[in-house]
Amino acid sequence: PWLAGRTVVPVSTLSGPELALQKLGKTPLGRYLFTSSTLTRDFIEIGRDAGLWGRRSRLRLSGKPLLLTE
């Protein structure tokens, strides 16, 4: 199966340790996010459109937001 994803990271989130998001290279984003002790989730939405399932989460790293859509 294929998985398509999009992550929106505000410029204001890319400060301090979160600057590492710009230098992940081949490291999967999920590995970086879900091993972080500062990660929290504000919400998750799940839905279906045109027969495809998707989910969207607003996450926070050190209190700074990002939006993850799959």
Secondary structure per residue as TSV (DSSP state, phi and psi in degrees):
chain	resnum	aa	ss	phi	psi
A	1	P	-	360.0	151.8
A	2	W	-	-98.7	148.2
A	3	L	-	-129.7	123.5
A	4	A	-	-106.2	139.8
A	5	G	-	-141.4	156.6
A	6	R	E	-144.0	134.4
A	7	T	E	-123.4	130.4
A	8	V	E	-111.3	120.4
A	9	V	-	-121.8	113.4
A	10	P	-	-61.8	146.6
A	11	V	G	-54.9	-36.3
A	12	S	G	-65.3	-20.4
A	13	T	G	-75.8	-26.1
A	14	L	S	-85.0	65.6
A	15	S	S	-140.3	157.1
A	16	G	G	63.5	-142.5
A	17	P	G	-60.4	-24.1
A	18	E	G	-72.4	-8.4
A	19	L	G	-58.3	-24.2
A	20	A	G	-60.6	-21.7
A	21	L	G	-59.5	-28.9
A	22	Q	G	-77.4	-12.1
A	23	K	G	-124.1	32.3
A	24	L	-	-70.9	-28.5
A	25	G	T	60.4	-122.3
A	26	K	T	-92.0	1.5
A	27	T	S	-69.1	126.2
A	28	P	-	-60.9	137.3
A	29	L	H	-57.8	-42.5
A	30	G	H	-58.3	-40.0
A	31	R	H	-61.8	-43.9
A	32	Y	H	-63.9	-49.8
A	33	L	H	-64.2	-50.9
A	34	F	H	-83.8	1.4
A	35	T	T	-103.3	-0.7
A	36	S	-	-80.2	130.3
A	37	S	T	-74.9	-10.2
A	38	T	T	-99.7	4.0
A	39	L	E	-79.4	131.3
A	40	T	E	-133.2	158.9
A	41	R	E	-117.4	124.8
A	42	D	E	-77.3	-43.4
A	43	F	E	-161.7	162.8
A	44	I	E	-135.9	134.0
A	45	E	E	-118.3	137.6
A	46	I	E	-123.2	137.1
A	47	G	E	-157.9	174.6
A	48	R	E	-133.0	135.4
A	49	D	E	-142.7	129.5
A	50	A	T	53.5	37.3
A	51	G	T	80.9	1.1
A	52	L	E	-110.4	137.6
A	53	W	E	-89.5	149.7
A	54	G	E	-150.0	166.6
A	55	R	E	-146.4	152.4
A	56	R	E	-138.1	133.5
A	57	S	E	-130.4	138.0
A	58	R	E	-98.4	118.9
A	59	L	E	-109.8	163.4
A	60	R	E	-135.0	133.7
A	61	L	E	-111.6	119.1
A	62	S	T	52.6	35.9
A	63	G	T	81.8	-1.4
A	64	K	E	-99.4	132.4
A	65	P	E	-80.3	154.8
A	66	L	E	-154.1	154.4
A	67	L	E	-115.2	124.6
A	68	L	E	-115.2	120.7
A	69	T	E	-121.5	132.2
A	70	E	-	-132.4	360.0
